[in-house]
Amino acid sequence: QIAQNELSLSPLMSGREQLKTEDLVGQTVTIIAFDFATITDKGQEKTFPVLLLKEYPDHYYNGGTLLSKLCQAWAAEYDGDVETASADLNKSGGVQLKFKSAKTKSGNNLTSVEVI
């Protein structure tokens, strides 16, 4: 378990499988915990949220831009203390989100996320 935790980008990933966005489109899910992970891609650091969903206890989900903004706002309310913000989110029962398919003005596919 210690080795798994050290080798993953976030402790929330350890021992869980990754969910894909297409797995969540059309569903309402509840975020019960979050963390941030950082990778280096083509020399650029990219940080994204890692989410645990109540409906998928054996999985984690890597959020995109919208969910990153949401999680950053939660952490900011706790002066950047992600661990405490996540614990309080869990204690409160989490936040429900609805994932929907949408199109950009130019016709490209995207996934929108609505807080319920």
C-alpha positions in Angstrom: 0.0 0.0 0.0 2.8 2.4 0.9 4.5 1.8 -2.5 1.2 2.3 -4.4 0.7 5.6 -2.6 4.2 6.8 -3.4 4.0 5.8 -7.1 0.6 7.5 -7.8 0.2 11.1 -8.5 -2.4 11.4 -5.7 -3.3 9.2 -2.8 -6.9 9.2 -4.1 -5.7 7.2 -7.2 -4.1 4.5 -5.1 -5.9 1.1 -5.5 -8.6 2.6 -7.8 -9.3 2.5 -11.5 -9.7 5.6 -13.6 -13.1 6.7 -14.9 -13.3 8.2 -18.4 -15.5 11.2 -19.2 -17.7 9.1 -21.5 -18.5 6.9 -18.5 -20.1 9.9 -16.8 -22.0 11.6 -19.6 -25.7 11.6 -18.8 -25.2 10.8 -15.2 -25.5 12.7 -11.9 -22.6 11.9 -9.5 -21.5 13.2 -6.2 -18.0 14.5 -5.5 -17.0 13.3 -2.0 -13.2 14.0 -2.1 -10.7 15.8 -4.2 -7.0 16.4 -4.5 -4.7 17.9 -7.2 -2.1 16.1 -9.3 0.6 17.6 -11.4 2.3 16.1 -14.5 4.9 17.4 -16.9 3.8 17.3 -20.5 6.1 18.6 -23.3 8.1 20.5 -20.7 5.0 22.2 -19.2 3.5 21.4 -15.8 -0.2 20.7 -15.8 -2.2 20.5 -12.6 -5.6 18.8 -12.6 -8.1 17.7 -9.9 -8.4 14.1 -8.9 -12.0 13.3 -7.7 -13.6 10.6 -5.8 -17.3 10.0 -6.6 -19.7 8.4 -4.2 -21.3 6.4 -6.9 -18.0 4.8 -8.0 -16.1 4.0 -4.8 -13.5 1.8 -6.6 -12.6 4.5 -9.2 -11.3 8.1 -9.5 -11.9 10.7 -12.1 -9.4 13.3 -13.4 -11.2 16.5 -13.9 -10.7 19.1 -16.6 -10.8 22.9 -16.7 -14.2 23.4 -15.2 -13.8 21.0 -12.3 -10.3 22.4 -11.7 -11.8 25.9 -11.2 -14.4 24.4 -8.8 -11.8 22.5 -6.8 -9.5 25.5 -6.7 -12.3 27.7 -5.4 -13.0 25.1 -2.6 -9.4 25.0 -1.6 -9.2 28.8 -1.7 -11.9 28.9 0.9 -9.6 27.0 3.2 -6.5 29.1 2.5 -5.2 26.5 0.1 -5.6 23.6 2.5 -6.8 20.9 0.1 -6.9 18.1 2.7 -9.2 20.0 5.1 -11.4 21.3 2.2 -11.8 17.7 0.9 -12.5 16.3 4.3 -15.2 18.9 4.9 -16.7 18.2 1.5 -16.9 14.6 2.4 -18.5 15.3 5.8 -21.1 17.5 4.2 -22.2 14.7 1.9 -20.5 16.0 -1.2 -21.6 18.0 -4.2 -23.7 16.6 -7.0 -22.8 17.2 -10.7 -24.5 16.3 -13.9 -22.3 15.5 -16.9 -23.8 16.4 -20.3 -22.7 16.2 -23.9 -22.7 19.6 -25.7 -21.3 21.3 -28.8 -19.1 24.4 -29.1 -20.2 27.2 -31.4 -18.0 25.8 -34.1 -19.6 22.3 -33.7 -16.9 20.5 -31.7 -18.0 18.1 -29.0 -17.5 18.9 -25.4 -18.7 17.8 -22.0 -20.5 20.3 -19.8 -20.8 20.0 -16.1 -23.6 21.4 -14.1 -23.6 21.7 -10.3 -27.0 20.5 -9.0 
